[in-house]
Amino acid sequence: MELLEKIRERELESFEWFYFLALALILAFGTIQTTGTALDTERPVVSVISCSMHPVYSVGDILIVQGQDFEDVEVGDISVYSVPDRIDFTVNGQSYTLEKNSPDYNTSVETSVGEVELLEVKPGLNNGNDRALLSV
């Protein structure tokens, strides 16, 4: 009889641990999704990954992000964005593609207005008369 009780206790303990872990996962992911919906953003919690925001924020700092319409952005606001792995763009009717993870690790392409790098356009070769249209 004691053996049967021990088996039942272990089963109950295992079930309690499983229930606890399942509930913790549901709450963790549900909280992030709910917070994202409330703050109007896909990523409500982000981490600083470079020293570009120093001295205000350091690498590893965690930020809560609120989505905002472009028209409501003011001077001094911090912008958080995702960098795409691929950008298709057009310069003077010619289509180009930049891939962050290209096989040759080349993140730039030569265009009629000069060299274009991923998320950076170098000055044009004809005094800025050409416009690069980027569509991400």
C-alpha atoms as one frame of an Amber mdcrd trajectory, in Angstrom:
protein
   0.000   0.000   0.000   2.864   2.378   0.797   4.390   1.802  -2.616   1.120
   2.743  -4.310   0.900   5.951  -2.257   4.498   6.903  -3.148   3.774   6.366
  -6.841   0.669   8.566  -6.600   2.638  11.263  -4.751   5.321  11.263  -7.451
   2.693  11.437 -10.188   1.006  14.334  -8.417   4.351  16.101  -7.935   5.247
  15.598 -11.609   1.854  16.920 -12.662   2.261  19.987 -10.412   5.663  20.773
 -11.966   4.299  20.341 -15.484   1.294  22.524 -14.636   3.559  25.198 -13.105
   5.878  25.294 -16.142   2.989  25.364 -18.627   1.305  28.184 -16.714   4.581
  30.130 -16.473   5.140  29.863 -20.245   1.580  30.910 -21.031   1.828  33.892
 -18.694   5.239  34.947 -20.021   4.257  34.892 -23.685   0.763  36.196 -22.986
   2.149  39.131 -21.019   4.498  40.091 -23.856   1.703  39.824 -26.450  -0.738
  41.800 -24.306   1.864  44.466 -23.559   2.713  44.716 -27.256  -0.943  45.189
 -28.140  -1.436  47.789 -25.413   1.691  49.721 -26.455   0.938  49.363 -30.195
   4.204  47.632 -31.079   5.348  44.163 -32.120   8.331  44.290 -29.763   7.406
  45.950 -26.462  10.646  44.948 -24.730  14.040  45.444 -26.386  17.652  45.377
 -25.282  20.373  47.863 -26.219  22.922  45.906 -28.284  25.522  48.560 -29.095
  27.150  51.563 -27.472  25.504  53.978 -29.930  23.127  55.235 -27.211  25.861
  55.901 -24.655  25.865  57.755 -22.193  22.059  57.668 -21.825  21.783  53.893
 -22.252  24.454  51.217 -21.964  24.802  47.868 -23.701  22.438  45.383 -22.075
  19.919  47.943 -20.816  16.322  46.833 -21.329  13.820  49.318 -22.752  10.024
  49.307 -22.843   8.900  50.524 -26.276   5.661  52.263 -27.218   4.516  52.421
 -30.838   3.880  55.880 -32.226   2.670  57.369 -35.508   5.369  59.014 -37.593
   3.578  62.364 -37.359   3.830  62.276 -33.546   7.605  61.768 -33.375   9.375
  64.720 -31.783  12.973  65.854 -31.483  14.617  63.894 -28.679  12.446  60.774
 -29.087  14.331  57.494 -29.335  13.560  55.424 -32.440  13.659  51.639 -32.267
  13.524  49.702 -35.524  14.350  46.317 -36.982  17.033  46.123 -39.635  15.851
  43.961 -42.537  18.107  41.303 -44.030  17.116  42.340 -47.542  16.329  45.695
 -49.143  14.988  46.113 -52.674  15.328  49.619 -54.087  15.267  51.536 -57.346
  17.624  54.251 -58.602  16.804  55.900 -61.949  14.520  53.019 -62.911  17.186
  50.363 -62.236  16.328  47.793 -59.531  18.914  46.743 -56.944  18.929  44.355
 -53.989  21.052  44.503 -50.857  21.328  41.418 -48.672  22.770  41.638 -45.188
  23.577  37.941 -45.174  24.687  37.567 -48.788  26.987  34.613 -49.591  29.916
  36.928 -50.331  29.225  39.142 -47.272  28.872  42.132 -49.593  26.435  44.627
 -48.061  26.847  47.285 -50.736  26.061  47.724 -54.416  27.312  50.206 -57.015
  24.540  52.322 -58.580  24.402  55.221 -61.002  24.503  57.665 -58.066  27.348
  55.959 -56.234  27.814  53.112 -53.811  24.828  52.195 -51.648  25.381  50.261
 -48.430  22.841  48.536 -46.242  20.906  51.324 -44.488  23.359  53.965 -45.704
  23.462  55.929 -48.936  26.766  57.579 -49.790  26.702  60.999 -51.520  25.670
  60.908 -55.180  28.125  61.348 -57.994  26.089  64.071 -59.726  25.575  66.630
 -56.937  22.555  64.886 -55.474  20.267  65.310 -58.511  19.292  61.616 -58.468
  17.033  60.290 -55.732  17.238  56.761 -54.390  13.813  55.292 -53.640  14.003
  52.608 -50.963  11.177  50.165 -50.322  11.671  47.862 -47.376
